[in-house]
Amino acid sequence: MGALAEIETGLGVEGLAAAAERMKALSARDLMVVLGAVLRGGGEAVDVAGVDPREAAVAVAAAFEAAAR
């Protein structure tokens, strides 16, 4: 739940439905918020500042796809 709360705060929304709606059109900054939250939620200590946004998009999509299984 920590990652979800971090995503909601970072995107400036409240609730899963609002977060899902906002994720339909993420900016590069929003994408980095989501990536950082997902990685920290998985136990990684990470600074996403040096991450390529294209690689981040692929990683975030893969994380959500894996979680949906």
C-alpha positions in Angstrom: 0.0 0.0 0.0 2.9 2.4 0.5 3.7 2.5 -3.2 0.0 3.3 -4.0 0.0 6.1 -1.4 3.2 7.5 -2.8 1.8 7.4 -6.4 -1.4 9.2 -5.3 0.6 11.9 -3.5 3.0 12.3 -6.4 0.2 12.6 -8.9 -1.9 14.8 -6.7 -4.9 12.5 -6.7 -6.9 10.6 -4.0 -8.0 7.0 -4.5 -7.3 4.2 -6.9 -9.9 5.3 -9.5 -8.4 8.8 -9.7 -4.8 7.4 -10.0 -5.9 5.0 -12.7 -7.6 7.9 -14.6 -4.5 10.1 -14.3 -2.2 7.2 -15.5 -4.0 7.2 -18.8 -1.9 10.2 -19.8 1.3 10.5 -17.8 3.9 13.2 -18.3 7.6 12.3 -18.0 7.6 13.6 -14.5 4.5 11.6 -13.6 6.2 8.5 -15.0 9.2 9.0 -12.8 6.9 9.4 -9.8 5.3 6.0 -10.6 8.6 4.3 -11.4 10.2 5.5 -8.2 7.2 4.4 -6.1 7.1 1.0 -7.7 10.9 0.4 -7.2 10.8 1.6 -3.6 7.7 -0.5 -2.9 9.8 -3.4 -4.2 12.5 -2.7 -1.7 15.0 -0.9 -4.0 16.8 2.3 -2.9 16.8 4.2 -6.1 17.3 7.7 -7.5 15.3 7.9 -10.8 16.9 11.2 -11.9 19.3 9.4 -14.2 16.7 7.0 -15.7 15.8 7.3 -19.4 12.0 8.1 -19.6 11.6 5.5 -22.5 13.2 2.8 -20.4 11.0 3.9 -17.4 7.8 3.6 -19.5 8.7 0.0 -20.4 9.6 -0.8 -16.8 6.4 0.6 -15.4 4.3 -1.1 -18.0 6.0 -4.4 -17.2 5.5 -3.9 -13.5 1.8 -3.3 -13.8 1.4 -6.2 -16.3 3.1 -8.6 -13.9 0.9 -7.3 -11.0 -2.2 -8.0 -13.0 -1.4 -11.7 -13.4 
